[in-house]
């Protein structure tokens, strides 16, 4: 059994490929200048990498995140090129659902499905972004955030909506 025989064709690396070769694949979809702006690095630094210079881990991760590719693939050529879908944080999703329902019930508002989903996703993202290392979800902060997010979705602040009633 070879080192990568358990991997699918999409997961196997090309041992001859370099970081520069993989970067060329990504840059080919635009210009070097546009790519540099997209990833937040200087054009001269991107050109240096294209000529064979190896980036630091933090720079490689920055590039990978900005263009939604796997850091493993970008750095080594192994694994999938594109990032795999994130696993849903069930606790955060349940809390976001509960907070969204409470927010809408408290406002006596029946939003259309797209706006309701926008609010749910926004609250979920807030909870994920503010989740503590011990797993604590800032539900009071999320409730406050939901009120303001609802105003943004509807184009009014909570105070403006209260004035309408």
Backbone bond lengths (Angstrom), bond angles and torsions (degrees), N, CA, C in turn:
res aa  C-N    CA-C-N  psi(-1)  N-CA   C-N-CA  omega(-1)  CA-C   N-CA-C  phi
1 X - - - 1.453 - - 1.528 108.53 -
2 X 1.333 116.70 128.88 1.456 120.09 179.07 1.516 109.85 -82.89
3 X 1.313 114.91 169.13 1.459 121.04 -176.43 1.520 112.73 -53.96
4 X 1.327 118.18 -42.62 1.462 121.48 -175.19 1.526 113.09 -111.67
5 X 1.325 119.84 20.25 1.459 120.96 -175.56 1.524 112.73 -66.68
6 X 1.324 118.21 -21.63 1.462 120.91 179.40 1.531 112.82 -82.21
7 X 1.327 117.61 -7.25 1.458 121.70 -178.42 1.518 110.82 -89.13
8 X 1.328 115.26 149.09 1.463 119.59 175.20 1.522 108.96 -73.16
9 X 1.319 116.73 170.04 1.462 121.14 179.53 1.527 110.91 -57.60
10 X 1.359 117.13 -38.06 1.461 121.09 -179.47 1.524 112.41 -68.19
11 X 1.342 116.97 -24.25 1.449 120.72 -176.45 1.522 113.56 -91.98
12 X 1.312 117.96 -19.07 1.461 121.08 -175.15 1.521 110.67 -73.66
13 X 1.308 115.14 147.09 1.455 119.83 179.42 1.519 110.38 -95.38
14 X 1.297 114.21 162.29 1.459 121.36 172.02 1.528 105.07 -100.39
15 X 1.340 117.81 106.15 1.457 120.40 -175.14 1.527 113.39 -56.28
16 X 1.319 117.34 -26.80 1.460 120.02 -179.24 1.514 113.02 -81.99
17 X 1.310 117.38 -14.27 1.459 120.61 -177.57 1.521 110.40 -75.14
18 X 1.296 115.64 146.61 1.463 121.82 179.99 1.518 109.69 -115.53
19 X 1.317 114.75 171.07 1.460 119.38 173.88 1.522 109.44 -55.31
20 X 1.325 116.41 -44.31 1.466 121.02 -179.36 1.524 111.31 -59.38
21 X 1.323 117.91 -40.16 1.466 121.10 179.85 1.524 110.47 -65.56
22 X 1.335 116.54 -41.49 1.468 119.28 179.05 1.521 110.48 -69.06
23 X 1.320 117.03 -36.58 1.462 120.47 177.64 1.526 110.04 -64.41
24 X 1.343 116.94 -38.76 1.473 120.48 177.46 1.527 111.06 -58.96
25 X 1.322 116.32 -38.06 1.474 120.52 178.09 1.520 109.50 -59.52
26 X 1.328 116.35 -42.74 1.467 120.61 -178.07 1.524 112.25 -72.77
27 X 1.318 116.50 -40.47 1.467 121.02 -178.49 1.518 110.95 -70.96
28 X 1.325 118.16 -28.03 1.469 121.90 -177.20 1.526 112.74 -58.71
29 X 1.309 116.73 -20.08 1.461 120.60 -179.10 1.529 112.25 -79.92
30 X 1.346 117.42 -5.09 1.466 121.79 178.68 1.531 107.81 -155.53
31 X 1.316 116.80 -160.25 1.463 120.44 173.97 1.527 108.44 -96.09
32 X 1.317 116.46 163.19 1.468 120.17 177.85 1.528 109.52 -60.53
33 X 1.300 116.37 -40.95 1.464 121.46 -179.45 1.537 111.05 -62.86
34 X 1.320 116.49 -48.20 1.464 120.43 179.71 1.521 110.80 -64.57
35 X 1.328 116.96 -40.05 1.454 121.10 178.78 1.527 110.39 -62.79
36 X 1.327 116.65 -44.52 1.467 121.15 179.75 1.530 110.40 -59.35
37 X 1.333 117.07 -43.42 1.472 120.16 177.57 1.518 110.92 -62.73
38 X 1.326 115.68 -42.10 1.473 120.48 -178.23 1.523 111.89 -60.92
39 X 1.321 116.67 -40.11 1.469 119.85 -176.75 1.526 112.49 -93.22
40 X 1.321 117.91 -3.82 1.459 121.15 176.17 1.518 114.72 75.83
41 X 1.329 116.87 29.82 1.459 121.50 177.90 1.523 108.86 -124.35
42 X 1.302 116.47 162.92 1.468 119.57 -179.89 1.528 110.13 -72.01
43 X 1.318 114.62 151.36 1.465 120.19 177.65 1.523 110.44 -61.98
44 X 1.327 116.88 -37.71 1.469 119.53 -179.30 1.526 110.90 -65.95
45 X 1.316 118.32 -35.39 1.461 121.06 177.93 1.531 110.55 -67.86
46 X 1.325 117.10 -41.61 1.469 120.37 177.44 1.525 109.73 -62.73
47 X 1.325 117.81 -42.79 1.473 121.12 178.41 1.537 110.63 -62.28
48 X 1.322 116.65 -36.93 1.471 121.37 177.76 1.532 109.84 -62.99
49 X 1.338 116.84 -43.23 1.468 121.07 177.94 1.529 110.73 -65.76
50 X 1.323 116.71 -37.82 1.466 120.31 179.13 1.528 112.04 -65.58
51 X 1.330 116.10 -25.32 1.472 120.48 178.82 1.525 112.13 -86.40
52 X 1.338 117.73 -1.96 1.461 119.30 175.69 1.501 116.88 120.07
53 X 1.313 118.47 -7.96 1.459 120.54 177.33 1.532 109.02 -68.68
54 X 1.317 116.92 141.57 1.466 121.71 -179.36 1.527 110.01 -94.76
55 X 1.314 118.93 132.96 1.470 121.21 179.32 1.527 111.00 -79.21
56 X 1.319 115.74 164.84 1.464 120.09 171.30 1.526 107.35 -70.10
57 X 1.311 115.74 165.84 1.462 120.04 178.56 1.523 110.94 -60.32
58 X 1.320 116.98 -41.39 1.467 119.47 -178.85 1.521 111.76 -65.54
59 X 1.331 117.48 -37.56 1.476 120.39 177.78 1.532 110.80 -69.31
60 X 1.322 116.84 -41.64 1.463 119.79 178.15 1.524 109.90 -62.65
61 X 1.328 117.17 -40.93 1.466 120.99 178.39 1.529 110.39 -65.08
62 X 1.319 117.34 -40.00 1.465 121.30 177.73 1.526 110.63 -59.23
63 X 1.318 115.97 -46.30 1.467 120.52 179.12 1.530 109.56 -62.81
64 X 1.327 116.88 -48.74 1.466 121.23 -177.42 1.526 111.25 -58.06
65 X 1.326 116.44 -45.80 1.472 119.82 -178.84 1.527 112.17 -64.38
66 X 1.324 116.51 -42.47 1.465 120.39 -176.42 1.523 113.15 -67.53
67 X 1.344 117.21 -28.56 1.462 119.60 -178.93 1.531 111.81 -109.44
68 X 1.331 115.95 9.29 1.467 123.16 174.53 1.523 113.33 57.93
69 X 1.332 115.43 44.32 1.468 119.38 172.45 1.519 108.19 -114.57
70 X 1.292 115.06 161.62 1.451 121.68 178.35 1.527 109.95 -70.63
71 X 1.319 116.72 131.62 1.461 120.45 176.17 1.520 110.00 -61.37
72 X 1.326 116.80 -37.95 1.461 120.08 178.72 1.529 110.27 -59.02
73 X 1.326 116.92 -46.60 1.466 120.15 179.94 1.523 110.89 -64.14
74 X 1.319 116.93 -45.96 1.458 120.34 -177.20 1.528 111.03 -62.55
75 X 1.323 116.53 -42.17 1.465 120.44 -176.25 1.522 113.29 -78.45
76 X 1.343 117.30 -36.77 1.466 119.72 -171.25 1.517 114.97 -121.11
77 X 1.318 116.54 -20.83 1.459 120.26 -174.34 1.514 112.30 87.90
78 X 1.324 117.93 -3.21 1.471 121.86 179.75 1.524 109.99 -91.62
79 X 1.312 115.37 160.16 1.466 120.45 176.38 1.509 112.40 78.97
80 X 1.305 114.60 -169.58 1.460 121.21 179.93 1.523 110.12 -80.28
81 X 1.325 116.01 145.09 1.465 119.50 178.40 1.521 110.24 -66.64
82 X 1.308 117.10 -46.62 1.457 119.41 -175.37 1.517 110.73 -95.25
83 X 1.322 115.20 149.54 1.462 120.85 178.83 1.512 109.14 -61.57
84 X 1.310 115.72 144.96 1.453 120.90 176.90 1.530 108.33 -84.14
85 X 1.305 115.97 157.21 1.461 120.70 -179.09 1.528 110.08 -60.24
86 X 1.309 115.38 142.70 1.455 121.76 179.77 1.527 109.83 -72.47
87 X 1.302 116.09 144.27 1.457 121.15 175.05 1.527 107.05 -73.72
88 X 1.304 116.77 137.09 1.458 121.28 -178.94 1.517 109.70 -74.56
89 X 1.324 116.39 132.79 1.457 123.42 175.74 1.533 106.41 -80.47
90 X 1.337 116.02 99.46 1.465 121.04 -173.79 1.525 112.63 -60.44
91 X 1.334 117.99 -39.91 1.471 120.43 -179.85 1.525 110.37 -63.71
92 X 1.334 117.13 -42.95 1.462 121.13 179.13 1.528 110.75 -67.64
93 X 1.324 117.28 -38.07 1.462 120.70 179.23 1.526 110.99 -65.99
94 X 1.326 117.01 -43.44 1.470 120.17 178.80 1.530 110.80 -64.19
95 X 1.330 116.78 -42.64 1.466 120.18 178.30 1.531 110.25 -64.32
96 X 1.328 117.21 -42.49 1.464 120.96 179.35 1.521 110.90 -62.65
97 X 1.320 116.90 -40.54 1.462 121.00 178.50 1.527 110.92 -63.20
98 X 1.324 115.81 -46.39 1.471 120.59 179.92 1.538 110.87 -62.83
99 X 1.331 117.09 -44.98 1.467 121.66 -179.55 1.521 110.74 -64.61
100 X 1.324 116.96 -41.84 1.468 121.17 178.90 1.523 110.73 -62.17
101 X 1.331 116.83 -46.04 1.472 120.31 179.20 1.522 111.18 -62.33
102 X 1.324 117.63 -43.00 1.460 121.24 178.91 1.525 111.30 -64.19
103 X 1.316 116.11 -41.20 1.461 121.20 -179.99 1.526 110.81 -62.69
104 X 1.318 116.28 -45.36 1.465 120.05 -179.53 1.521 111.55 -69.14
105 X 1.326 117.66 -38.23 1.461 120.93 178.58 1.526 110.24 -66.52
106 X 1.331 117.17 -40.50 1.458 121.82 179.63 1.511 112.66 -66.27
107 X 1.295 116.89 -30.03 1.467 121.82 179.66 1.521 112.24 -90.05
108 X 1.326 116.05 -6.55 1.467 122.04 -176.68 1.529 110.39 52.94
109 X 1.308 115.09 46.94 1.466 121.83 -176.70 1.515 109.13 -118.82
110 X 1.324 115.84 138.17 1.454 120.80 174.19 1.525 106.94 -115.39
111 X 1.326 114.96 94.74 1.463 119.66 -179.14 1.517 110.75 -77.32
112 X 1.306 115.20 153.57 1.462 120.69 172.42 1.524 107.97 -67.32
113 X 1.320 116.98 158.33 1.469 122.49 -176.03 1.532 113.77 -52.29
114 X 1.336 120.05 -47.25 1.472 118.68 -178.92 1.534 112.91 -61.18
115 X 1.327 117.43 -40.14 1.463 120.37 179.72 1.525 111.00 -69.88
116 X 1.336 117.40 -37.94 1.465 121.74 178.40 1.536 109.66 -63.92
117 X 1.325 116.30 -42.60 1.463 120.31 178.24 1.527 111.10 -67.30
118 X 1.319 117.44 -37.64 1.464 121.13 177.18 1.524 110.17 -60.90
119 X 1.325 116.72 -43.35 1.459 120.73 178.04 1.522 111.03 -64.25
120 X 1.327 117.02 -45.07 1.467 121.32 179.47 1.532 111.16 -59.65
121 X 1.319 116.89 -47.97 1.467 120.72 -179.53 1.528 110.45 -64.36
122 X 1.314 117.57 -39.76 1.469 121.05 179.36 1.524 111.44 -62.35
123 X 1.333 116.90 -44.36 1.463 120.73 179.21 1.530 109.96 -66.98
124 X 1.327 117.10 -41.20 1.467 121.09 176.97 1.525 110.37 -58.73
125 X 1.325 116.93 -46.25 1.460 120.68 -179.44 1.527 111.14 -64.78
126 X 1.325 117.28 -37.12 1.466 120.52 175.76 1.525 109.80 -60.65
127 X 1.321 116.49 -48.63 1.466 120.55 -178.86 1.527 111.18 -60.67
128 X 1.325 116.92 -42.94 1.471 120.26 179.65 1.525 110.96 -65.86
129 X 1.318 117.42 -41.02 1.462 121.43 -177.98 1.526 112.11 -68.58
130 X 1.333 117.43 -27.13 1.461 121.39 -176.99 1.524 113.02 -107.42
131 X 1.323 117.20 9.98 1.465 120.88 -179.45 1.520 109.91 -67.80
132 X 1.317 116.16 133.34 1.464 121.73 179.97 1.527 110.24 -82.65
133 X 1.322 115.75 162.29 1.458 120.69 -179.59 1.523 112.28 -60.40
134 X 1.335 116.59 -29.14 1.466 119.70 179.62 1.529 112.88 -83.08
135 X 1.345 117.05 3.29 1.460 121.46 178.06 1.519 114.08 94.98
136 X 1.333 118.31 -4.08 1.458 121.87 -179.20 1.522 110.77 -61.59
137 X 1.333 115.06 129.41 1.463 121.44 175.86 1.523 108.43 -103.78
138 X 1.301 117.45 126.95 1.463 123.01 -178.15 1.530 109.82 -78.71
139 X 1.332 115.64 75.30 1.465 119.90 -178.50 1.526 112.91 -66.62
140 X 1.348 119.83 -40.31 1.471 118.00 176.42 1.532 111.77 -60.41
141 X 1.324 116.74 -41.51 1.462 119.95 176.92 1.515 111.37 -64.70
142 X 1.335 116.46 -37.59 1.466 121.06 179.23 1.534 110.92 -66.65
143 X 1.329 116.52 -36.33 1.476 119.79 177.77 1.522 110.02 -63.51
144 X 1.317 116.15 -44.72 1.474 121.01 177.67 1.530 109.86 -62.65
145 X 1.327 115.92 -44.80 1.458 120.99 178.20 1.528 110.67 -59.49
146 X 1.342 117.48 -42.54 1.463 122.20 -177.88 1.526 111.02 -59.91
147 X 1.330 116.60 -40.30 1.471 120.10 178.39 1.524 111.22 -60.35
148 X 1.318 115.58 -44.16 1.466 119.24 179.75 1.528 111.59 -72.65
149 X 1.319 117.47 -36.69 1.461 121.03 177.66 1.520 110.26 -63.77
150 X 1.325 115.99 -40.45 1.467 120.07 178.13 1.521 110.12 -60.48
151 X 1.326 116.09 -41.36 1.463 119.89 176.98 1.516 111.99 -61.76
152 X 1.317 117.06 -40.14 1.460 120.77 178.77 1.521 111.08 -66.00
153 X 1.313 115.46 -40.70 1.458 120.10 179.61 1.518 110.63 -63.83
154 X 1.325 115.17 -39.84 1.459 120.11 -178.97 1.523 112.89 -89.32
155 X 1.315 116.77 -9.81 1.457 119.97 -179.85 1.511 113.69 82.54
156 X 1.353 117.64 24.25 1.459 120.92 179.45 1.526 108.91 -150.48
157 X 1.329 115.71 151.88 1.463 120.63 176.32 1.530 108.61 -82.48
158 X 1.340 119.08 164.64 1.464 120.64 176.90 1.531 112.03 -55.82
159 X 1.337 117.97 -39.25 1.464 121.07 179.69 1.530 110.96 -65.54
160 X 1.333 116.42 -40.67 1.465 120.35 178.09 1.519 111.03 -64.83
161 X 1.352 116.76 -39.53 1.456 119.45 178.04 1.511 111.09 -66.22
162 X 1.342 117.71 -37.16 1.462 121.71 179.54 1.524 110.20 -65.77
163 X 1.348 116.96 -35.75 1.461 120.79 178.84 1.527 111.81 -65.59
164 X 1.340 116.76 -27.02 1.466 120.57 -178.52 1.521 111.80 -73.72
165 X 1.343 117.04 -24.76 1.477 120.81 -174.64 1.484 112.17 -76.48
